[in-house]
Amino acid sequence: MSTPSYAAEAPRPRAPAAHTRPFFWSLRREVWEHPALYAAPLTVAGLILVGFLISCASLPQRFSAGLVLDPAMQAARHAEAYHFTGFAIMLTSIVVGLFYSLGALFNERRDRSILFWKSLPVSDLTTVAAKACVPLVVLPVFAFAIATALQLIMLAASTVVLAVNRLSPASLWSQLDVAQNGLLFLYSLAVVTLWYAPIYAWALLVSGWAKRAPFLWAVLPPLALCLVEKMAFGTSHAGGLLMDRLGGFSAGFSPGAFTQRGVVDPLSRLDPARLVSSPSLWAGLVVAAVFLAAAVWLRRRREPI
Amino acid sequence: MACIEARGLRKTYGSATALDGVDLRIEEGRIVGLIGPNGAGKSTALNAILGLTPYQGELTVLGRDPWTQRDLLMQDVCFIADVAVLPRWMRVSQALDYVEGVHPRFDRAKAEAFLAKTTIRASAKVSQLSKGMVTQLHLALVMAIDAKLLVLDEPTLGLDLLYRKSFYDTLLNDYFDAGRTIVVTTHQVEEIQDILTDVMFINRGRIVLDCSMEAFASRYVELMALPEHAPAARALGPIHERQVFGRAILLFDGVPREQLAPLGELRTPSIADLFVAVIGGPSTSASMGAAA
């Protein structure tokens, strides 16, 4: 037996290295893999639209009745429907983001595809950064785009219905400030996303660590901590921290912004100064950064399950 | 230049030792078979080479430390872990887009030309492909990458004979050249016997045999001894003996063929025969490892 002759074949010339964009393509493949990122908010938007179109049947009466109210009150009423839309889509995005994060670093280990991803020159940092960008950037952007499109469609539908019924949509248009609503929604999205960043980062970290049931590992230990603290010391600092994390995004809004009713300038409810002066926000962001760094460290070392 | 060089490579998992001081040197332009029983440390060794796991000892791959310089190293190293690792949700066209987007040395036209010879459609999802087709797809991606080192860990596991044969044929004809190195592990030793330039046996975390195929043929010889000559043959110190149809088959290491020829029929053993002699089999002892 001799050494096979092909071993002597000369090396083929190497082509020059091409320009690559690992982060962009990593992000892109997350969206490929998870159509729910846009499908879920789109579905909710579709359901809202169906409900809204049905309600359009009674729009002329309501609109006429509303004309006797004072204009600011009318505006608040119209705006309410649009706010509800934004709220529903934002809530959907948050739920999708949490479940995405819980699976992001878990599923690739379970189906062993991590070995394929790791066979390519994409660093763990790039991969985890792309995965963190999904709930922190991609989902809010999708939510904003979908909610804005939906609001414009709803406005157009209202206009058509009113016009067909020989009612002037002028008051609707003059009282409804589309740009202002968009700004409100964008601000709310940004505040909630920043506030929830450590939650997403925690979910990503657990998904990179757990060998099974990342959902339970993410949820039960914090609850157990609260329980043990309560039993042992009768205090509830951990519980307080958790509640602050879940509901504390109100720091981005003026005090009482959620309880005031009636005639208030909507923009006066936003309070960016209060937000950036909240130590809770910055502490949360630092914790999120630590969790993400740990997730990068883990992805380097964890093996397929 | 050595493509892979390891000195005193160790890796432990708790109290279990996966690699127990591995020394090896693999030159550029070789096709090396790393053969070992289950749990011998093959995958751990490959994982260390690929920078997938931390280790103790010295290891350089293409002149780099695979653990600390992994991101750079992966531009020149490719691997196929096994057939199941392509993400099932991915479409063939997406796989091409993605690899083209992240790999500086990926030649998309080459991958597409290879795929055109198969029945794989660009719009198909990986989950719709058969196991053999998934391997073809993975091979198409890997062959289109201009890498210097290709590591294959059980690449043909679970494939039928036709796919296995064409896998290695394609690799040899369309991919391999003197500038590239291939390291392959498999249990189907007989399939890769003829394509290897070197063979290494690994057992219990140690390299127990490291031999080029040229040296293999001159060094190892198998004698089917005539019954009357069996005692004389045994006196020459075979490293292994087995009985087939009542005749003794003895495997010798470094005994001249002229000396053995009068005692019966001679042939070069297969890698599988030597593997059994060196690693398995009741008649072997630990000292056989030292023969390497």
Interface residues (C-beta under 8 A of the other chain):
Chain A: M1 S2 T3 P4 Y6 A7 A8 E9 A10 P11 R12 R14 A15 A17 A18 H19 T20 R21 P22 F24 W25 S26 R28 R29 W32 E33 E108 D111 R112 S113 I114 L115 F116 K118 S119 L120 P121 V122 S123 R301 E303
Chain B: G29 R30 I31 N47 L50 L52 T53 P54 R70 D71 L72 M74 Q75 C78 F79 I80 A81 D82 A84 V85 L86 P87 R88 W89 M90 Q94 D97 Y98 V99 G101 V102 H103 P104 R105 F106 D107 H138 D146 L172 F176 D177 A178 G179 R180 D194 I195 T197 S212 M213 E214 F216 A217 T268
